[in-house]
Amino acid sequence: MTIPRVDLPPGVGLDTLAVREGLPRTQWGENSEALFLTSSFVHPDAATAARRFANEEEAFVYSRFGNPTVTMMERRLAAMEGTSGCIGTGSGMAAILMLVLGLLKGGDHVVCSQSVFGSTIRLLQDFAKFGIETSFVAQTDVAQWRAAMRPTTKLLFAESPTNPLTEVCDIAALAEIAHAGGALLAVDNCFCSPALQQPVKLGADLVIHSGTKYLDGQGRVVAGAVCGPAELIDSKFVPVMRSAGMSLSPFNAWVVLKGLETLSVRMQAQSARALTLARWLEAQPAVERVYYPGLESHPQHALAMAQQSGCGGAVVSFAVKGERAGAFATIDATRICSITANLGDTKTTITHPASTSHGRLSEAQRQVAGITQGMIRVAVGLEDIVDIQADLQRGLAALA
Ligand SMILES: *Cc1c(COP(=O)(O)O)cnc(C)c1O
């Protein structure tokens, strides 16, 4: 027995894959995908069980390393990213842990953007105690990435655009540097999702996801995934999953699976609202600067448009007059926005990066990173954008 695919005509588009890719229906003919809440699977006889445990026959055995609902989510996400393989994980951070455990050993070296998600930086720094060293380089300076390469460099890690400054890196240029040095490029595609950006098409080898964000899209579950070549996933990551068990729960996989069906329309709609908001913010006297890749004023606007299907994404950051007090007053005057550091939700969220997501950095580190006390980050949801503008206008009017 091998696990069959759903029967789709060859060459169907991304939106069709997002709704239809996965496993075939069960014998009951369900239209919405089944949720397999089961920890283990039953075998017809002892000899079959032995073959399955020895990997001589493909079948579901135990949900730590295989479950039909999880497999369905993995197949659908892989199809959307344009990779032959994908492995679901318990969280986005578990996906990055899996990447490190599966690919690296003591003595290996990593080059990583200094602007990636804070916990990613922490995790890579923590691996120094196991002899895996990481050089952190400027997100947008390709020369720094090239100069950081060593004979022992095995992995380049980037995220684009970044949080909260929305800095965009040149994925194709980083892939070239990685491959010239015999290393792999992994891209955290959390902010764009495959609906806007497919890093593998630009030369990346592996794509990391926090399914917690846009893939679920409604702020319900914590989930993650690594997408890449099936041979690499099967040889490097499946054994880690089997022994280390950073597994994705079938329920969370099912929620993400259903989220993928609306991902494309959500990303388009949220991105369009974000552009409207960014343009409006640029015209507000109390706003000193707006960070949004969809604006012509963004330093990597052209690169972002080329990499991100012409969309800026849904995250807009801006600096207000009045430093921290000005930012807090603006946030506190909102009545619709959710004050939370999460993002990728249909509900618009608002946060003060300097005291939340980047609160563990020293003020000097924040200055280097460009995260000022007056900065606010908004992750635009699906409400009427005029209502979000009015929400921000209340606080901004008092600062101008
Ligand atoms: C949230 C996030 C993560 C971590 O994902 P979790 O699901 O919270 O573990 C990783 N990278 C980026 C860019 C994120 O925004």
PDBQT file of the ligand as one rigid body, heavy atoms in Angstrom, charges set to zero:
ROOT
HETATM    1  C1  LIG A 501       5.448  33.976  14.582  1.00  0.00    +0.000 C 
HETATM    2  C2  LIG A 501       6.632  33.767  13.743  1.00  0.00    +0.000 A 
HETATM    3  C3  LIG A 501       7.435  32.636  13.906  1.00  0.00    +0.000 A 
HETATM    4  C4  LIG A 501       7.196  31.612  14.990  1.00  0.00    +0.000 C 
HETATM    5  O1  LIG A 501       6.021  30.922  14.786  1.00  0.00    +0.000 OA
HETATM    6  P1  LIG A 501       5.190  30.241  15.999  1.00  0.00    +0.000 P 
HETATM    7  O2  LIG A 501       4.114  29.519  15.271  1.00  0.00    +0.000 OA
HETATM    8  O3  LIG A 501       4.713  31.346  16.875  1.00  0.00    +0.000 OA
HETATM    9  O4  LIG A 501       6.135  29.338  16.692  1.00  0.00    +0.000 OA
HETATM   10  C5  LIG A 501       8.505  32.477  13.067  1.00  0.00    +0.000 A 
HETATM   11  N1  LIG A 501       8.794  33.399  12.119  1.00  0.00    +0.000 NA
HETATM   12  C6  LIG A 501       8.032  34.491  11.936  1.00  0.00    +0.000 A 
HETATM   13  C7  LIG A 501       8.385  35.452  10.871  1.00  0.00    +0.000 C 
HETATM   14  C8  LIG A 501       6.928  34.722  12.740  1.00  0.00    +0.000 A 
HETATM   15  O5  LIG A 501       6.194  35.827  12.586  1.00  0.00    +0.000 OA
ENDROOT
TORSDOF 0
